[in-house]
Amino acid sequence: MTLSTRALVVATIIGTVLQLAMIVGGHYSPLVASFFAVGGMGFSLIAGVIYGWNAHPTTPASAAAGGLLAGAICALVGILASYLLGDVPASLLLLGTLSSAVTGAVGGWIGHFFGR
């Protein structure tokens, strides 16, 4: 299984920018903060779709693997920033990253079919 480095970098950067925008907004707005879980997983899903769409992987499994990485990395960065701001507990680093990795993998799998 070969991953596209370029597609992974692009997807991860876009996902990270979205995550950080939400985290900054949520730091100042309790309404935005109430959507951290759904928004964070949603942005990881988007990062996965972007990977699957741009990587042109040969199999859905390789698209899912790239989406998993993009979704997990951008979520980890976002959750770490939110933790450092004092908005979420440290325990969310593991749980949030794992759940976002799963949604990123689903996104990569979906993106595989749109990128063909």
ROZAKOL-149381 format. One record per residue: residue in three letters; x, y, z of N, C-alpha, C in turn. Coordinates in pm, 1 decimal, always signed. Example, Ala and Ser with C-alpha at 12.3 -4.5 7.8 and 13.67 -1.06 7.14 Angstrom:
BEGIN
(pt 'ALA' (+1319.0 -569.0 +780.0) (+1230.0 -450.0 +780.0) (+1320.0 -330.0 +780.0)),
(pt 'SER' (+1285.0 -225.0 +708.0) (+1367.0 -106.0 +714.0) (+1290.0 +3.0 +787.0)),
***
This chain:
BEGIN
(pt 'MET' (+85.5 -117.4 +0.0) (+0.0 +0.0 +0.0) (+89.9 +123.4 +0.0)),
(pt 'THR' (+67.4 +209.9 -97.4) (+145.6 +331.8 -110.0) (+57.1 +451.8 -84.0)),
(pt 'LEU' (+106.7 +543.7 -1.9) (+32.0 +665.9 +26.6) (+91.2 +781.1 -53.1)),
(pt 'SER' (+7.0 +874.4 -90.6) (+50.3 +994.0 -160.9) (+90.2 +1099.7 -58.9)),
(pt 'THR' (+218.9 +1129.9 -55.1) (+268.4 +1229.2 +40.6) (+206.3 +1364.8 +14.9)),
(pt 'ARG' (+199.6 +1405.5 -110.4) (+143.7 +1535.3 -144.7) (-1.6 +1546.2 -100.0)),
(pt 'ALA' (-81.6 +1445.9 -131.0) (-222.8 +1447.7 -92.2) (-237.2 +1446.5 +60.2)),
(pt 'LEU' (-150.1 +1373.1 +128.7) (-156.0 +1367.1 +274.7) (-123.1 +1503.0 +336.0)),
(pt 'VAL' (-22.4 +1569.3 +283.0) (+15.0 +1702.0 +334.1) (-97.4 +1802.4 +310.0)),
(pt 'VAL' (-152.7 +1803.1 +189.9) (-261.0 +1897.4 +157.2) (-382.6 +1873.0 +247.3)),
(pt 'ALA' (-423.8 +1748.7 +259.4) (-540.9 +1715.5 +341.2) (-517.5 +1749.7 +487.5)),
(pt 'THR' (-398.1 +1720.8 +536.8) (-366.6 +1748.0 +676.7) (-362.5 +1897.2 +704.6)),
(pt 'ILE' (-305.2 +1974.2 +615.0) (-299.8 +2119.6 +634.5) (-440.0 +2179.0 +634.5)),
(pt 'ILE' (-522.4 +2139.9 +539.3) (-659.5 +2193.2 +533.4) (-736.4 +2153.5 +659.1)),
(pt 'GLY' (-727.2 +2027.1 +698.0) (-794.9 +1981.2 +819.3) (-745.9 +2053.2 +943.4)),
(pt 'THR' (-615.7 +2077.6 +951.6) (-558.8 +2145.6 +1068.1) (-604.2 +2290.9 +1075.2)),
(pt 'VAL' (-607.3 +2358.2 +962.9) (-655.2 +2497.2 +961.1) (-800.9 +2502.7 +1007.6)),
(pt 'LEU' (-883.3 +2412.0 +958.8) (-1024.0 +2407.9 +1002.1) (-1034.2 +2379.5 +1152.2)),
(pt 'GLN' (-957.6 +2282.1 +1198.8) (-959.1 +2247.1 +1342.2) (-918.1 +2367.2 +1427.1)),
(pt 'LEU' (-808.9 +2432.8 +1389.4) (-758.9 +2545.0 +1469.0) (-854.9 +2663.4 +1467.2)),
(pt 'ALA' (-919.7 +2686.3 +1353.5) (-1019.4 +2794.6 +1347.9) (-1133.1 +2766.0 +1445.1)),
(pt 'MET' (-1177.2 +2641.0 +1448.7) (-1283.9 +2604.4 +1541.0) (-1237.4 +2617.1 +1686.6)),
(pt 'ILE' (-1116.0 +2575.1 +1714.4) (-1063.1 +2579.8 +1850.6) (-1052.6 +2724.1 +1898.8)),
(pt 'VAL' (-1001.7 +2812.5 +1815.2) (-991.4 +2953.6 +1853.2) (-1131.1 +3012.2 +1873.9)),
(pt 'GLY' (-1222.5 +2982.9 +1782.5) (-1359.7 +3030.0 +1798.9) (-1423.6 +2976.9 +1925.9)),
(pt 'GLY' (-1399.8 +2849.5 +1954.9) (-1456.9 +2787.8 +2073.7) (-1395.3 +2837.2 +2203.2)),
(pt 'HIS' (-1272.6 +2884.2 +2195.1) (-1208.1 +2939.4 +2314.8) (-1280.7 +3065.8 +2361.1)),
(pt 'TYR' (-1335.7 +3138.5 +2266.0) (-1403.9 +3264.7 +2298.0) (-1555.4 +3254.3 +2297.2)),
(pt 'SER' (-1608.9 +3145.5 +2241.9) (-1754.1 +3130.5 +2232.4) (-1797.3 +2993.2 +2283.1)),
(pt 'PRO' (-1872.1 +2990.2 +2393.5) (-1921.1 +2861.2 +2443.9) (-2010.0 +2788.1 +2342.4)),
(pt 'LEU' (-2081.4 +2863.2 +2259.9) (-2165.3 +2799.4 +2158.1) (-2079.3 +2719.8 +2060.2)),
(pt 'VAL' (-1971.5 +2779.7 +2012.0) (-1881.1 +2709.2 +1920.8) (-1816.2 +2590.8 +1993.7)),
(pt 'ALA' (-1776.3 +2611.4 +2118.8) (-1712.7 +2504.1 +2196.1) (-1806.1 +2384.0 +2213.4)),
(pt 'SER' (-1935.0 +2408.8 +2215.7) (-2029.2 +2297.7 +2231.8) (-2029.7 +2205.5 +2110.2)),
(pt 'PHE' (-1970.2 +2249.9 +2001.1) (-1963.5 +2168.6 +1879.2) (-1824.5 +2108.8 +1856.3)),
(pt 'PHE' (-1736.4 +2113.7 +1956.5) (-1600.7 +2061.4 +1939.6) (-1599.7 +1917.2 +1891.5)),
(pt 'ALA' (-1677.7 +1830.1 +1953.2) (-1674.0 +1687.5 +1917.1) (-1722.7 +1665.1 +1774.5)),
(pt 'VAL' (-1840.1 +1716.0 +1744.3) (-1897.8 +1696.8 +1610.2) (-1814.3 +1769.3 +1505.6)),
(pt 'GLY' (-1776.1 +1892.1 +1535.4) (-1696.8 +1969.0 +1440.5) (-1560.6 +1907.1 +1416.6)),
(pt 'GLY' (-1496.1 +1863.7 +1523.1) (-1364.1 +1803.9 +1509.4) (-1366.1 +1677.0 +1425.0)),
(pt 'MET' (-1463.9 +1591.2 +1451.0) (-1474.4 +1469.1 +1370.6) (-1516.0 +1502.7 +1227.2)),
(pt 'GLY' (-1601.2 +1602.7 +1213.2) (-1642.7 +1645.1 +1079.3) (-1525.9 +1696.7 +996.8)),
(pt 'PHE' (-1438.5 +1776.2 +1060.1) (-1322.4 +1827.4 +987.3) (-1224.3 +1716.1 +954.8)),
(pt 'SER' (-1214.7 +1615.6 +1040.0) (-1130.6 +1499.9 +1009.0) (-1190.4 +1419.9 +893.3)),
(pt 'LEU' (-1322.0 +1410.8 +888.8) (-1389.0 +1346.1 +775.5) (-1356.3 +1420.7 +646.7)),
(pt 'ILE' (-1363.5 +1553.4 +652.1) (-1332.2 +1635.4 +534.7) (-1186.4 +1614.0 +492.6)),
(pt 'ALA' (-1095.3 +1611.6 +589.3) (-954.6 +1587.1 +556.4) (-938.3 +1450.9 +488.3)),
(pt 'GLY' (-1010.4 +1351.0 +536.3) (-1004.8 +1219.0 +474.4) (-1058.2 +1219.7 +332.1)),
(pt 'VAL' (-1169.4 +1288.2 +310.8) (-1226.0 +1298.5 +175.4) (-1126.7 +1366.9 +82.3)),
(pt 'ILE' (-1065.8 +1473.9 +130.2) (-967.4 +1545.7 +48.6) (-851.4 +1453.4 +12.0)),
(pt 'TYR' (-806.0 +1373.9 +109.0) (-698.1 +1279.4 +77.5) (-743.0 +1180.0 -29.2)),
(pt 'GLY' (-856.1 +1115.6 -5.3) (-903.1 +1013.8 -99.0) (-929.5 +1068.7 -237.6)),
(pt 'TRP' (-973.3 +1190.6 -244.4) (-1003.9 +1255.2 -371.6) (-875.3 +1289.0 -447.6)),
(pt 'ASN' (-776.7 +1340.9 -376.5) (-655.2 +1388.8 -441.8) (-547.1 +1284.0 -460.5)),
(pt 'ALA' (-549.9 +1176.9 -382.8) (-442.2 +1078.3 -388.8) (-456.9 +982.8 -506.0)),
(pt 'HIS' (-577.0 +965.4 -556.1) (-606.1 +867.0 -660.5) (-549.0 +730.7 -623.9)),
(pt 'PRO' (-581.5 +683.8 -501.6) (-528.0 +554.1 -458.9) (-588.4 +440.6 -540.9)),
(pt 'THR' (-513.9 +333.0 -546.6) (-559.7 +220.0 -626.3) (-668.4 +139.7 -557.1)),
(pt 'THR' (-674.4 +143.9 -425.9) (-775.9 +67.2 -353.3) (-845.1 +155.5 -249.6)),
(pt 'PRO' (-968.7 +121.9 -215.2) (-1035.3 +194.7 -106.3) (-959.8 +184.1 +25.5)),
(pt 'ALA' (-890.3 +70.9 +47.4) (-815.8 +54.0 +172.8) (-700.5 +153.5 +183.2)),
(pt 'SER' (-630.0 +178.4 +73.7) (-520.5 +274.9 +79.0) (-574.4 +416.6 +95.2)),
(pt 'ALA' (-691.0 +445.2 +39.1) (-755.1 +575.4 +58.6) (-795.4 +592.2 +204.7)),
(pt 'ALA' (-848.3 +486.4 +263.8) (-888.1 +491.0 +404.3) (-766.5 +509.4 +494.7)),
(pt 'ALA' (-655.1 +445.0 +460.8) (-533.8 +458.5 +541.9) (-482.5 +602.3 +539.4)),
(pt 'GLY' (-480.5 +663.4 +422.2) (-437.2 +802.3 +412.3) (-533.1 +896.1 +482.8)),
(pt 'GLY' (-662.6 +869.2 +469.5) (-762.9 +949.8 +538.1) (-751.9 +937.2 +687.9)),
(pt 'LEU' (-721.9 +816.2 +734.8) (-702.2 +793.6 +878.0) (-588.2 +880.9 +930.0)),
(pt 'LEU' (-476.6 +881.1 +857.3) (-361.6 +962.1 +900.3) (-394.2 +1110.7 +898.2)),
(pt 'ALA' (-453.7 +1158.5 +790.6) (-486.4 +1301.2 +780.4) (-583.8 +1341.8 +890.5)),
(pt 'GLY' (-687.2 +1260.7 +912.3) (-786.4 +1291.0 +1015.1) (-729.1 +1288.6 +1154.9)),
(pt 'ALA' (-642.3 +1192.5 +1182.1) (-582.2 +1181.3 +1315.6) (-483.7 +1294.8 +1342.8)),
(pt 'ILE' (-402.0 +1327.2 +1244.7) (-300.6 +1431.5 +1265.1) (-365.5 +1567.1 +1288.0)),
(pt 'CYS' (-461.9 +1603.0 +1202.5) (-524.0 +1735.5 +1220.1) (-602.5 +1741.9 +1350.7)),
(pt 'ALA' (-664.3 +1632.5 +1390.7) (-737.4 +1631.2 +1517.5) (-641.7 +1642.2 +1635.5)),
(pt 'LEU' (-532.2 +1570.2 +1631.1) (-435.4 +1575.5 +1739.9) (-382.7 +1718.1 +1759.1)),
(pt 'VAL' (-351.1 +1786.2 +1649.0) (-302.7 +1924.0 +1657.8) (-410.5 +2013.9 +1717.5)),
(pt 'GLY' (-533.9 +1999.0 +1669.0) (-643.6 +2080.7 +1720.6) (-672.8 +2054.7 +1867.8)),
(pt 'ILE' (-676.0 +1929.3 +1906.0) (-705.5 +1894.6 +2045.8) (-591.5 +1940.2 +2136.3)),
(pt 'LEU' (-469.4 +1925.7 +2090.0) (-355.3 +1971.2 +2169.2) (-362.9 +2122.6 +2190.9)),
(pt 'ALA' (-396.3 +2197.4 +2086.7) (-411.3 +2342.7 +2100.6) (-522.2 +2375.8 +2199.8)),
(pt 'SER' (-632.9 +2303.6 +2190.8) (-744.9 +2327.3 +2282.0) (-707.8 +2292.6 +2425.4)),
(pt 'TYR' (-630.9 +2186.9 +2443.2) (-583.2 +2149.3 +2576.5) (-490.7 +2257.6 +2632.3)),
(pt 'LEU' (-399.4 +2306.3 +2548.3) (-305.9 +2409.7 +2593.1) (-376.6 +2540.3 +2627.9)),
(pt 'LEU' (-490.3 +2565.1 +2564.6) (-571.6 +2682.1 +2598.1) (-655.5 +2659.0 +2724.0)),
(pt 'GLY' (-658.0 +2534.8 +2771.9) (-732.7 +2501.8 +2892.7) (-879.8 +2473.3 +2868.5)),
(pt 'ASP' (-914.8 +2443.0 +2744.2) (-1055.7 +2423.4 +2709.9) (-1102.3 +2278.5 +2714.7)),
(pt 'VAL' (-1011.0 +2182.6 +2707.9) (-1048.2 +2041.1 +2712.0) (-950.0 +1966.0 +2802.3)),
(pt 'PRO' (-992.9 +1852.8 +2860.4) (-901.8 +1774.4 +2944.6) (-801.1 +1695.2 +2860.4)),
(pt 'ALA' (-690.7 +1657.9 +2922.1) (-585.3 +1581.5 +2854.4) (-637.1 +1447.7 +2802.1)),
(pt 'SER' (-734.1 +1389.7 +2870.2) (-787.3 +1259.6 +2827.9) (-847.3 +1264.7 +2688.1)),
(pt 'LEU' (-886.8 +1382.4 +2644.8) (-946.3 +1395.7 +2511.9) (-842.0 +1379.7 +2401.9)),
(pt 'LEU' (-715.5 +1397.2 +2435.2) (-611.1 +1379.8 +2333.9) (-617.8 +1240.7 +2271.3)),
(pt 'LEU' (-633.7 +1138.3 +2352.0) (-640.5 +1001.9 +2299.6) (-776.6 +971.6 +2237.9)),
(pt 'LEU' (-882.7 +993.6 +2313.9) (-1017.3 +960.4 +2265.3) (-1054.4 +1040.5 +2141.2)),
(pt 'GLY' (-1029.0 +1169.4 +2143.1) (-1063.5 +1254.0 +2029.5) (-982.7 +1220.1 +1905.6)),
(pt 'THR' (-855.1 +1191.8 +1925.0) (-770.9 +1156.9 +1810.8) (-813.9 +1023.9 +1750.0)),
(pt 'LEU' (-844.9 +927.0 +1834.7) (-888.9 +796.9 +1782.1) (-1021.3 +806.2 +1707.2)),
(pt 'SER' (-1117.0 +878.4 +1764.2) (-1246.8 +888.8 +1695.9) (-1233.2 +968.0 +1566.0)),
(pt 'SER' (-1147.2 +1068.0 +1565.2) (-1125.4 +1143.8 +1442.4) (-1047.7 +1063.7 +1338.7)),
(pt 'ALA' (-961.4 +973.4 +1384.7) (-891.3 +884.9 +1291.7) (-991.5 +796.5 +1218.2)),
(pt 'VAL' (-1090.2 +747.6 +1291.6) (-1193.3 +663.0 +1229.4) (-1272.8 +742.3 +1126.6)),
(pt 'THR' (-1314.3 +864.6 +1162.9) (-1391.9 +943.1 +1066.2) (-1304.7 +984.0 +947.4)),
(pt 'GLY' (-1175.5 +1007.5 +970.8) (-1085.4 +1036.7 +859.6) (-1074.0 +918.9 +764.6)),
(pt 'ALA' (-1069.0 +797.1 +820.1) (-1063.1 +676.7 +736.6) (-1190.1 +661.8 +652.7)),
(pt 'VAL' (-1304.4 +687.7 +715.2) (-1431.5 +682.6 +640.0) (-1428.9 +786.8 +528.8)),
(pt 'GLY' (-1379.3 +905.9 +560.6) (-1369.8 +1010.7 +459.6) (-1278.3 +971.1 +344.7)),
(pt 'GLY' (-1165.0 +910.3 +376.1) (-1074.1 +864.5 +270.7) (-1139.2 +761.6 +181.4)),
(pt 'TRP' (-1212.3 +670.5 +242.8) (-1283.2 +567.2 +166.2) (-1386.2 +632.0 +73.0)),
(pt 'ILE' (-1462.1 +728.8 +125.2) (-1561.8 +799.3 +43.1) (-1491.5 +876.8 -68.3)),
(pt 'GLY' (-1384.8 +948.7 -32.6) (-1312.8 +1029.1 -131.4) (-1255.7 +947.1 -244.2)),
(pt 'HIS' (-1221.2 +822.1 -216.7) (-1168.1 +733.0 -319.9) (-1264.5 +722.1 -437.5)),
(pt 'PHE' (-1391.7 +715.2 -410.6) (-1490.1 +696.1 -515.9) (-1521.3 +824.7 -592.1)),
(pt 'PHE' (-1495.4 +939.6 -528.6) (-1518.1 +1067.5 -597.5) (-1395.1 +1114.6 -673.7)),
(pt 'GLY' (-1279.9 +1062.2 -639.0) (-1156.3 +1105.3 -702.4) (-1118.7 +1027.2 -826.9)),
(pt 'ARG' (-1201.4 +935.5 -865.5) (-1168.4 +852.0 -982.0) (-1208.9 +918.0 -1110.7)),
***
